[in-house]
Amino acid sequence: MPRIRTAPLGLALVATALALVPPPASAVPSGGAGGGAAVGAGDGVRAGTVEEARLDRAVPQEILRRSGFDTVAAGFGRALAAAGSHREAERTVDREGARLWRRAVDRAQGRGPVRGDLSRDDDRPLYWARLGMTRELRSWSPGFALDDTARTRLLDRLERSSRGQDSILHPAGKGFKKVLLTGFDPFTLDRDVRIGNPSGATALALDGTWIRTADGGLARVETAVFPVRWADFTDGTVERTLRDRLPHVDLFTTVSQGRVGRFDLERFNGAWRGGFPDNENLSRTETVPVTDPAGRPQWTTTTLPYRAIVAAGTGPFPVYDNTTVTEIPAGATAPVTRPEGPTAGSTARAGGGGDYLSNEIAYRATLLRDRLGLSTLPGGHVHTPVLRFGAGNTDPATGAVTDPEFDRERLAIIAQVRAILAVAAGSS
């Protein structure tokens, strides 16, 4: 299938495609193009976050109630109250975070009792239930000393366990491919708090599953979900999660929501943050910060078998090999768009996946691949179509939290990602 040449976008491209209202003034970066300023202020680890504050809106409460996840936060609060020491608190956080992840995975895969009337494959209950848990942990007053540093570490443990990041474990043995897939939380929630993310739904639907590959073999898929927050990426959440796993897999792909009506395989990833606000309404405009910046290339490249994937009939949405980037050419000062990829010595301003966190996770994962000496390991980024509500349900203020078209499109995207993995694993 021929390529379509479009301007690079990224994880926030749905915001562009759907004419997102301008971000609040507090989200505009003050450091300029190279200043790298983080905008927004926190009041300490015990203060509620911007994400947690959205929990009190009617839509998140309805999503929790209609999925049966409305009791998660209170149950976690009771478990915390029973912890008599820091070690017990750690065990509680690990256990309850893992329980939430497993419950969301089981729900997505049709295991366990049906609770509520939301589609089982909906990723939003996991997101909102986790925020309820983090809010409980921030406000918890234990009967023992717990300083901000210790509380922050507990929050980190909760994030990792409830996202599947610390439970990526393929079975031992040979005769099958080991595949690792990552997704993202919902985002642009101030535009429409009803939004879900098909990449997160795909991670839930495929975690721990077996797929038949295009060459007739078998592949086991393990997954995790990442936050839409600049700070977590700066702190190394991607590398911490993937560093010990990449040497043991046969293929990996980071996945995020992309353009309307199409899949994109992003050929090139750029070392640049473009400043779009994250889920905390914070903005970063700077070169992607990584360890050993002296060894940080401006571009990394996919090693997914993109030709085979594009040529295969994987589902109802077209799949494109996207090579467009935005760069500052060597010796120049102004950015230009290059439909055929970056030129020698150029400075990145946007990869095929844009300049937001979808580009950044692809950049970090493929840079880690190369730094680990795994340059031939198939890996890269897949952008899914935008998950949209039905034609009569487009007003965020008055619309329903779900509708049949919303559910059907999510299922279609999940099925096509599964088919793409089957082709990729069978061609590698």
C-alpha positions as CSV (number, residue, x, y, z in Angstrom):
1,M,0.0,0.0,0.0
2,P,1.5,3.4,-0.9
3,R,2.5,5.9,1.7
4,I,0.5,8.9,2.5
5,R,2.6,12.0,3.2
6,T,1.3,14.0,6.0
7,A,2.7,16.3,8.6
8,P,4.1,14.4,11.7
9,L,1.9,14.5,14.7
10,G,2.2,12.1,17.6
11,L,0.4,10.9,20.7
12,A,-1.4,14.2,20.8
13,L,-2.3,14.1,17.1
14,V,-5.9,13.4,18.1
15,A,-5.9,16.8,19.7
16,T,-4.8,18.4,16.5
17,A,-7.1,16.4,14.4
18,L,-10.1,17.2,16.5
19,A,-9.3,20.9,17.0
20,L,-8.3,20.8,20.7
21,V,-9.0,24.1,22.5
22,P,-5.8,25.9,23.4
23,P,-4.1,24.7,26.6
24,P,-4.4,26.9,29.7
25,A,-1.9,29.6,30.3
26,S,-0.3,27.5,33.0
27,A,0.6,24.8,30.5
28,V,2.6,27.1,28.1
29,P,6.4,26.5,28.4
30,S,8.3,29.4,29.7
31,G,11.7,28.2,28.7
32,G,11.4,28.7,24.9
33,A,12.4,26.2,22.3
34,G,15.4,25.1,24.2
35,G,14.7,26.1,27.7
36,G,13.2,22.8,28.8
37,A,11.1,24.5,31.4
38,A,8.5,22.4,33.2
39,V,5.4,24.5,33.8
40,G,3.0,23.9,36.6
41,A,3.4,23.7,40.4
42,G,2.9,21.0,42.9
43,D,2.2,21.4,46.6
44,G,4.1,18.4,47.8
45,V,3.7,14.7,47.4
46,R,0.6,14.6,49.6
47,A,-1.3,17.2,47.6
48,G,-3.7,15.9,45.0
49,T,-2.6,16.0,41.3
50,V,-4.3,17.5,38.3
51,E,-5.2,13.9,37.1
52,E,-6.7,13.0,40.5
53,A,-8.8,16.2,40.6
54,R,-10.6,15.0,37.5
55,L,-11.9,12.0,39.4
56,D,-14.6,14.1,41.0
57,R,-16.3,14.8,37.7
58,A,-19.4,13.0,36.9
59,V,-18.0,11.0,33.9
60,P,-15.2,9.3,35.7
61,Q,-17.6,8.4,38.5
62,E,-20.0,6.9,36.0
63,I,-17.3,4.9,34.3
64,L,-16.2,3.5,37.6
65,R,-19.7,2.7,38.7
66,R,-20.7,1.1,35.3
67,S,-17.6,-1.1,35.3
68,G,-17.7,-2.3,38.9
69,F,-14.4,-0.5,39.7
70,D,-16.1,2.0,41.9
71,T,-15.1,0.2,45.1
72,V,-11.4,-0.2,44.3
73,A,-10.1,3.0,45.9
74,A,-12.0,2.5,49.1
75,G,-10.9,-1.1,49.4
76,F,-7.3,0.0,48.9
77,G,-7.7,2.6,51.6
78,R,-8.9,0.0,54.1
79,A,-5.9,-2.2,53.2
80,L,-3.5,0.7,53.8
81,A,-5.1,1.4,57.1
82,A,-4.3,-2.1,58.2
83,A,-0.6,-1.7,57.4
84,G,1.3,-1.4,60.6
85,S,4.8,-0.8,59.2
86,H,6.5,0.5,56.1
87,R,7.3,-3.0,55.0
88,E,3.6,-4.0,55.3
89,A,2.7,-0.9,53.3
90,E,5.0,-1.9,50.6
91,R,3.5,-5.4,50.4
92,T,0.0,-3.9,50.4
93,V,0.8,-1.5,47.6
94,D,2.4,-4.2,45.5
95,R,-0.4,-6.6,46.1
96,E,-3.3,-4.2,45.5
97,G,-1.6,-2.6,42.4
98,A,-1.0,-6.0,40.9
99,R,-4.6,-7.0,41.7
100,L,-6.0,-4.0,39.9
101,W,-3.9,-4.8,36.8
102,R,-4.9,-8.4,36.8
103,R,-8.6,-7.5,37.4
104,A,-8.5,-5.1,34.4
105,V,-6.8,-7.7,32.2
106,D,-9.3,-10.4,33.3
107,R,-12.2,-8.1,32.5
108,A,-10.8,-7.3,29.1
109,Q,-10.3,-11.0,28.3
110,G,-13.7,-12.2,29.5
111,R,-12.6,-13.8,32.8
112,G,-14.5,-13.4,36.0
113,P,-18.0,-12.1,36.8
114,V,-19.5,-9.4,34.7
115,R,-19.8,-6.2,36.7
116,G,-21.5,-3.2,35.2
117,D,-22.6,-2.6,31.6
118,L,-19.5,-1.1,30.1
119,S,-17.8,-3.1,27.4
120,R,-15.3,-5.5,28.9
121,D,-12.5,-4.2,26.7
122,D,-12.8,-0.6,27.9
123,D,-9.5,0.7,29.2
124,R,-10.9,3.6,31.2
125,P,-11.9,1.8,34.4
126,L,-8.2,0.9,35.0
127,Y,-7.1,4.5,34.5
128,W,-9.7,6.0,36.8
129,A,-9.4,3.3,39.5
130,R,-5.6,3.7,39.6
131,L,-6.1,7.5,40.2
132,G,-8.4,6.7,43.0
133,M,-5.8,4.5,44.6
134,T,-3.0,7.1,44.2
135,R,-5.2,9.7,45.8
136,E,-5.8,7.3,48.8
137,L,-2.1,6.8,49.1
138,R,-1.3,10.5,49.1
139,S,-3.9,11.3,51.8
140,W,-3.1,8.3,54.0
141,S,-1.9,9.1,57.5
142,P,-0.3,5.9,58.8
143,G,0.5,5.1,62.5
144,F,4.2,5.2,61.8
145,A,6.6,7.7,60.3
146,L,6.3,8.1,56.6
147,D,8.2,11.0,55.0
148,D,7.7,12.4,51.5
149,T,10.5,10.3,50.0
150,A,9.1,7.1,51.4
151,R,5.6,8.0,50.2
152,T,6.9,8.8,46.7
153,R,8.5,5.4,46.6
154,L,5.2,3.8,47.5
155,L,3.5,5.8,44.8
156,D,6.1,4.6,42.3
157,R,5.5,1.0,43.4
158,L,1.8,1.4,42.9
159,E,2.2,2.9,39.5
160,R,4.5,0.1,38.3
161,S,2.4,-2.8,39.7
162,S,-0.9,-1.4,38.5
163,R,0.4,-0.9,35.0
164,G,1.8,-4.4,34.5
165,Q,5.3,-2.9,34.3
166,D,6.8,-5.2,36.9
167,S,5.0,-8.4,35.8
168,I,6.3,-8.7,32.2
169,L,7.4,-12.4,32.2
170,H,7.3,-14.7,29.2
171,P,7.2,-18.4,29.8
172,A,10.5,-20.3,29.6
173,G,11.1,-22.6,26.7
174,K,11.6,-22.5,23.0
175,G,9.4,-23.0,20.0
176,F,7.5,-19.7,20.2
177,K,8.2,-16.0,19.8
178,K,8.2,-13.7,22.8
179,V,6.5,-10.4,22.0
180,L,6.4,-7.3,24.2
181,L,3.8,-4.5,23.6
182,T,3.2,-1.3,25.5
183,G,0.2,1.1,25.5
184,F,-0.8,4.4,27.1
185,D,-3.3,6.0,29.4
186,P,-6.1,8.2,28.0
187,F,-5.1,11.8,27.4
188,T,-6.4,15.2,26.4
189,L,-9.0,14.7,29.1
190,D,-9.7,18.4,29.6
191,R,-11.0,18.5,26.1
192,D,-13.2,15.4,26.6
193,V,-13.0,13.6,29.9
194,R,-14.8,10.6,28.3
195,I,-11.8,9.7,26.2
196,G,-10.3,6.3,26.2
197,N,-7.0,5.1,24.6
198,P,-7.1,2.1,22.2
199,S,-3.5,1.4,22.9
200,G,-4.2,0.8,26.5
201,A,-7.2,-1.3,25.7
202,T,-5.0,-3.4,23.4
203,A,-2.5,-3.9,26.1
204,L,-5.2,-5.2,28.4
205,A,-6.7,-7.4,25.7
206,L,-3.4,-9.0,24.7
207,D,-1.5,-9.4,28.0
208,G,-0.5,-13.0,28.5
209,T,-2.2,-14.2,25.3
210,W,-1.0,-16.5,22.6
211,I,-1.3,-15.6,18.9
212,R,-0.8,-17.7,15.8
213,T,1.9,-16.0,13.7
214,A,1.7,-15.5,9.9
215,D,4.2,-18.3,9.4
216,G,2.1,-20.7,11.4
217,G,4.1,-20.5,14.6
218,L,3.1,-19.3,18.0
219,A,3.9,-16.1,19.9
220,R,3.3,-15.1,23.5
221,V,2.4,-11.5,24.2
222,E,3.2,-9.6,27.4
223,T,2.2,-6.0,27.9
224,A,2.4,-2.9,30.1
225,V,0.8,0.6,30.1
226,F,2.6,3.9,30.5
227,P,1.4,7.3,31.8
228,V,1.1,10.4,29.7
229,R,3.4,12.5,31.8
230,W,6.7,14.1,30.9
231,A,8.1,13.8,34.4
232,D,7.8,10.0,34.4
233,F,9.7,9.7,31.1
234,T,12.4,12.1,32.4
235,D,12.7,9.8,35.4
236,G,13.4,6.8,33.2
237,T,10.2,4.8,33.5
238,V,10.6,3.4,30.0
239,E,14.2,2.3,30.4
240,R,13.5,0.9,33.9
241,T,10.7,-1.2,32.6
242,L,12.3,-2.4,29.3
243,R,16.0,-2.7,30.1
244,D,15.9,-6.2,31.6
245,R,13.2,-7.5,29.2
246,L,14.4,-6.5,25.7
247,P,17.3,-9.0,25.7
248,H,14.8,-11.8,26.2
249,V,12.1,-11.0,23.6
250,D,11.9,-11.6,19.9
251,L,10.0,-8.5,19.0
252,F,8.7,-5.4,20.7
253,T,6.4,-2.6,19.8
254,T,5.3,0.5,21.6
255,V,1.7,1.5,20.6
256,S,-0.3,4.7,20.9
257,Q,-3.3,6.4,19.5
258,G,-2.5,8.3,16.3
259,R,-4.4,9.5,13.2
260,V,-8.0,9.3,12.2
261,G,-8.9,6.2,10.3
262,R,-5.4,4.7,9.8
263,F,-2.5,2.8,11.3
264,D,1.0,4.1,10.9
265,L,4.3,2.3,11.4
266,E,6.7,5.2,12.4
267,R,10.0,4.7,10.6
268,F,12.0,7.4,12.3
269,N,11.9,8.7,15.9
270,G,13.3,12.1,16.9
271,A,15.1,13.3,20.0
272,W,12.8,16.3,20.6
273,R,10.0,17.2,22.9
274,G,7.6,19.7,21.3
275,G,5.8,21.0,24.4
276,F,2.3,19.7,24.2
277,P,0.8,19.6,27.7
278,D,0.6,16.2,29.4
279,N,-2.1,14.8,31.7
280,E,-0.8,17.0,34.5
281,N,-1.1,20.0,32.2
282,L,2.7,20.4,32.3
283,S,4.8,21.1,29.2
284,R,8.3,20.3,28.1
285,T,10.1,21.8,25.1
286,E,13.6,20.4,24.9
287,T,15.9,17.6,23.6
288,V,14.7,14.3,25.0
289,P,16.7,13.9,28.3
290,V,18.5,10.5,28.5
291,T,21.4,9.2,30.4
292,D,24.7,9.6,28.6
293,P,23.6,12.5,26.5
294,A,26.9,12.4,24.6
295,G,25.7,9.2,23.0
296,R,22.2,10.5,22.2
297,P,21.5,10.4,18.4
298,Q,19.1,12.8,16.9
299,W,17.2,9.9,15.2
300,T,16.5,6.3,15.8
301,T,14.9,3.9,13.3
302,T,12.3,1.1,13.5
303,T,13.4,-2.5,12.9
304,L,9.9,-3.8,12.6
305,P,9.2,-5.6,9.3
306,Y,7.2,-2.7,8.0
307,R,7.2,-3.8,4.4
308,A,5.5,-7.2,5.3
309,I,3.1,-5.5,7.7
310,V,2.0,-2.8,5.1
311,A,1.6,-5.5,2.4
312,A,-0.5,-7.8,4.6
313,G,-4.3,-7.5,5.0
314,T,-4.5,-7.1,8.7
315,G,-7.9,-5.5,9.1
316,P,-10.3,-2.7,8.1
317,F,-7.9,0.2,8.6
318,P,-5.2,1.0,6.1
319,V,-1.6,0.6,7.4
320,Y,1.1,3.0,6.2
321,D,4.9,3.1,6.4
322,N,5.3,6.7,7.6
323,T,8.7,8.2,6.8
324,T,7.9,11.9,7.2
325,V,9.9,13.9,9.8
326,T,10.6,17.5,10.7
327,E,14.2,18.5,11.0
328,I,16.6,21.4,11.1
329,P,19.0,20.6,8.3
330,A,22.7,20.6,9.0
331,G,23.9,24.3,8.9
332,A,20.4,25.7,8.9
333,T,18.3,27.2,11.6
334,A,14.7,26.7,10.4
335,P,12.8,23.5,10.6
336,V,11.6,21.8,7.4
337,T,9.4,18.7,6.7
338,R,11.1,15.8,5.0
339,P,8.7,13.2,3.6
340,E,11.4,10.7,3.0
341,G,13.1,10.9,6.4
342,P,15.9,12.8,8.0
343,T,19.0,14.0,6.2
344,A,22.6,13.6,7.4
345,G,23.6,15.8,10.3
346,S,20.1,17.2,10.9
347,T,18.6,18.1,14.2
348,A,15.3,16.5,15.1
349,R,12.1,18.5,15.6
350,A,9.6,15.7,15.1
351,G,9.7,12.1,14.3
352,G,7.1,10.3,12.2
353,G,5.1,10.0,15.4
354,G,5.4,13.7,16.2
355,D,7.1,15.4,19.1
356,Y,5.0,14.1,22.0
357,L,5.2,11.1,24.2
358,S,4.4,8.5,21.5
359,N,7.5,9.7,19.7
360,E,9.5,9.7,22.9
361,I,8.6,6.2,24.0
362,A,9.5,5.0,20.5
363,Y,12.8,6.9,20.7
364,R,13.7,5.7,24.1
365,A,12.8,2.1,23.4
366,T,14.7,1.9,20.1
367,L,17.7,3.8,21.6
368,L,17.7,1.3,24.5
369,R,17.6,-1.5,21.9
370,D,20.7,-0.1,20.2
371,R,22.6,0.6,23.4
372,L,22.0,-2.9,24.6
373,G,23.6,-4.2,21.4
374,L,20.3,-5.5,20.1
375,S,20.2,-3.5,16.8
376,T,18.7,-6.4,14.9
377,L,15.9,-7.0,17.4
378,P,12.6,-6.1,15.6
379,G,11.1,-3.2,17.4
380,G,9.4,0.1,16.8
381,H,6.2,2.1,17.1
382,V,2.7,1.5,15.9
383,H,0.1,4.3,15.8
384,T,-3.5,3.2,16.0
385,P,-6.5,5.0,14.5
386,V,-8.2,7.6,16.8
387,L,-11.0,6.0,18.8
388,R,-14.1,8.0,18.2
389,F,-17.6,8.3,19.6
390,G,-20.6,7.7,17.3
391,A,-21.8,10.5,15.1
392,G,-24.6,11.5,17.4
393,N,-22.4,11.5,20.5
394,T,-19.7,14.0,19.9
395,D,-20.5,16.7,22.5
396,P,-18.3,16.2,25.6
397,A,-20.7,18.2,27.7
398,T,-23.9,16.3,26.9
399,G,-22.7,13.0,25.3
400,A,-22.9,9.5,26.7
401,V,-19.8,7.9,28.1
402,T,-20.0,5.1,25.5
403,D,-21.9,4.1,22.5
404,P,-22.0,1.1,20.1
405,E,-19.7,2.7,17.5
406,F,-17.2,3.6,20.2
407,D,-17.1,0.0,21.4
408,R,-17.1,-1.5,17.9
409,E,-14.2,0.6,16.8
410,R,-12.1,-0.2,19.9
411,L,-12.6,-3.9,19.2
412,A,-11.7,-3.5,15.6
413,I,-8.5,-1.7,16.5
414,I,-7.5,-4.3,19.1
415,A,-8.1,-7.1,16.5
416,Q,-6.0,-5.4,13.9
417,V,-3.1,-4.8,16.3
418,R,-3.2,-8.5,17.1
419,A,-3.1,-9.2,13.3
420,I,-0.2,-6.8,12.9
421,L,1.7,-8.6,15.7
422,A,1.0,-11.9,13.9
423,V,2.6,-10.7,10.7
424,A,5.5,-9.0,12.5
425,A,6.3,-12.1,14.6
426,G,6.0,-14.4,11.6
427,S,8.2,-12.2,9.4
428,S,11.0,-11.7,12.0
